[in-house]
Amino acid sequence: MKYLVTGIDGQLAAAFSRRLEKTGMDFKYPRLDITDFDGVMEAVGAYRPDVILNCAAYNFVDKAETERAQAFKINAFGPALLSYAAQKYNSALVHYGSDYIFDGSKKSPYVESDLPNPLNQYGKSKFAGEKLAMETGARTLILRLSWVFGPGRQNFIHKLREWAEDGRALKMTDDEISVPTYTEDAVNVTLKAVQGGLSGVYHLTNSGACSRYEWAEAVLKELGLKNKLERAHQRDFDLPAKRPGFSAMSNHKISAELKIHIPDWREAVGQFLNAR
Ligand SMILES: NC(=O)c1ccc[n+]([C@@H]2O[C@H](COP(=O)([O-])OP(=O)(O)OC[C@H]3O[C@@H](n4cnc5c(N)ncnc54)[C@H](OP(=O)(O)O)[C@@H]3O)[C@@H](O)[C@H]2O)c1
């Protein structure tokens, strides 16, 4: 099985790189702009991968409010182009979606049949990417992730460690609920889904759900840090992008189809922090 991975410097792509190398898989990480038509067609045409893993994305949720064109170019046009190339060269496409396509009005975990209604430009661009990738005609698997963490700097755990360094009190929202998802678990499940020949839309998260407050509390405890934690509301931060209050997704569908158990988010956080 040949894999072409995009988004080389991102946290999920890095996890794939470690895993594919370790397991002796045939893979390529071209330094590829996924919005460059010629570059994409050449890279896919030359390597003819069985699977394209699209880990590239525009992930700046607040900046997307003012950089809408850039967000849509990368998150919507990019996957459409990869899907087009995948179809032409007979590859399958795995593309990653986001929990921010939901509006948070539900009170129980979102399932795949729930209707998206994104509240912000990032979510809109991610939803457009899903639709375009599916419509372009390649065999496509959309895996929706949430609150991704792993080695790297662009994630909540890294930022929390930085904020906690000087021992100050930290304010965390308790009205923002989703599922922290470990890159290693996302890689495990993706590879099983590819081997199982899945296509269509699936939610891929660790199990359970929590607020930012609970997530921060678990991380500080695991690290033995004594920072005082204060409960806050989203409105206290006045961020440019509106976020869903509740965007936890259920991984039941993919777990049942692959006959697997995806670890609880607390277990995954513990594994990550103890692996370093
Ligand atoms: N991180 C989360 O909490 C989260 C939550 C839900 C869903 N997701 C989705 O999960 C997937 C993986 O996320 P991640 O956390 O691994 O993202 P990440 O760490 O932000 O990595 C994304 C990478 O894509 C690169 N990139 C941006 N534009 C590109 C382009 N035109 N061509 C090629 N590469 C480009 C970025 O490079 P630069 O840094 O140089 O721009 C970055 O290295 C994405 O689809 C993301 O939307 C993530």
The ligand as a Tripos MOL2 file, in Angstrom:
@<TRIPOS>MOLECULE
LIG
   48    52     1     0     0
SMALL
NO_CHARGES

@<TRIPOS>ATOM
      1 N1         -6.1630   20.8260   15.3450 N.am      1 LIG1
      2 C1         -7.4260   20.6110   15.7360 C.2       1 LIG1
      3 O1         -7.7810   20.8230   16.9030 O.2       1 LIG1
      4 C2         -8.4330   20.0730   14.7450 C.ar      1 LIG1
      5 C3         -9.7780   19.9580   15.1330 C.ar      1 LIG1
      6 C4        -10.6950   19.4400   14.2250 C.ar      1 LIG1
      7 C5        -10.2750   19.0470   12.9650 C.ar      1 LIG1
      8 N2         -8.9700   19.1890   12.6140 N.ar      1 LIG1
      9 C6         -8.5530   18.7770   11.2740 C.3       1 LIG1
     10 O2         -7.6250   17.7190   11.3830 O.3       1 LIG1
     11 C7         -6.6980   17.7750   10.3050 C.3       1 LIG1
     12 C8         -5.2740   17.7410   10.8370 C.3       1 LIG1
     13 O3         -5.1020   18.8330   11.6990 O.3       1 LIG1
     14 P1         -3.7280   19.1780   12.4370 P.3       1 LIG1
     15 O4         -4.0890   19.5350   13.8200 O.co2     1 LIG1
     16 O5         -2.6910   18.1470   12.1770 O.co2     1 LIG1
     17 O6         -3.3500   20.5120   11.6500 O.3       1 LIG1
     18 P2         -2.0260   21.3950   11.7220 P.3       1 LIG1
     19 O7         -1.1170   20.8980   12.7820 O.co2     1 LIG1
     20 O8         -2.4820   22.8020   11.7450 O.co2     1 LIG1
     21 O9         -1.3820   21.0610   10.3240 O.3       1 LIG1
     22 C9         -1.9040   21.5000    9.1070 C.3       1 LIG1
     23 C10        -0.7220   21.6900    8.1900 C.3       1 LIG1
     24 O10        -1.2060   22.0130    6.8950 O.3       1 LIG1
     25 C11        -0.2790   22.9280    6.3310 C.3       1 LIG1
     26 N3         -0.8430   23.6490    5.2170 N.ar      1 LIG1
     27 C12        -1.5480   24.8000    5.2170 C.ar      1 LIG1
     28 N4         -1.8600   25.1550    3.9590 N.ar      1 LIG1
     29 C13        -1.3330   24.2090    3.1390 C.ar      1 LIG1
     30 C14        -1.3170   24.0180    1.7460 C.ar      1 LIG1
     31 N5         -1.9160   24.8880    0.9110 N.pl3     1 LIG1
     32 N6         -0.6870   22.9380    1.2440 N.ar      1 LIG1
     33 C15        -0.0640   22.0660    2.0650 C.ar      1 LIG1
     34 N7         -0.0360   22.1940    3.4030 N.ar      1 LIG1
     35 C16        -0.6740   23.2590    3.9350 C.ar      1 LIG1
     36 C17         0.0610   23.8410    7.5020 C.3       1 LIG1
     37 O11         1.2500   24.5120    7.2330 O.3       1 LIG1
     38 P3          1.4660   25.9760    7.8670 P.3       1 LIG1
     39 O12         1.4760   25.7950    9.3390 O.co2     1 LIG1
     40 O13         2.7930   26.3440    7.2830 O.co2     1 LIG1
     41 O14         0.3350   26.8090    7.3860 O.co2     1 LIG1
     42 C18         0.1900   22.8330    8.6290 C.3       1 LIG1
     43 O15         1.5110   22.3650    8.7440 O.3       1 LIG1
     44 C19        -7.0530   19.0390    9.5280 C.3       1 LIG1
     45 O16        -7.9090   18.7280    8.4660 O.3       1 LIG1
     46 C20        -7.8260   19.8680   10.5380 C.3       1 LIG1
     47 O17        -8.6990   20.8040    9.9430 O.3       1 LIG1
     48 C21        -8.0310   19.6720   13.4850 C.ar      1 LIG1
@<TRIPOS>BOND
     1     1     2 1
     2     2     3 2
     3     2     4 1
     4     4     5 ar
     5     4    48 ar
     6     5     6 ar
     7     6     7 ar
     8     7     8 ar
     9     8     9 1
    10     8    48 ar
    11     9    10 1
    12     9    46 1
    13    10    11 1
    14    11    12 1
    15    11    44 1
    16    12    13 1
    17    13    14 1
    18    14    15 2
    19    14    16 1
    20    14    17 1
    21    17    18 1
    22    18    19 2
    23    18    20 1
    24    18    21 1
    25    21    22 1
    26    22    23 1
    27    23    24 1
    28    23    42 1
    29    24    25 1
    30    25    26 1
    31    25    36 1
    32    26    27 ar
    33    26    35 ar
    34    27    28 ar
    35    28    29 ar
    36    29    30 ar
    37    29    35 ar
    38    30    31 1
    39    30    32 ar
    40    32    33 ar
    41    33    34 ar
    42    34    35 ar
    43    36    37 1
    44    36    42 1
    45    37    38 1
    46    38    39 2
    47    38    40 1
    48    38    41 1
    49    42    43 1
    50    44    45 1
    51    44    46 1
    52    46    47 1
@<TRIPOS>SUBSTRUCTURE
     1 LIG1         1 GROUP 0 **** ****
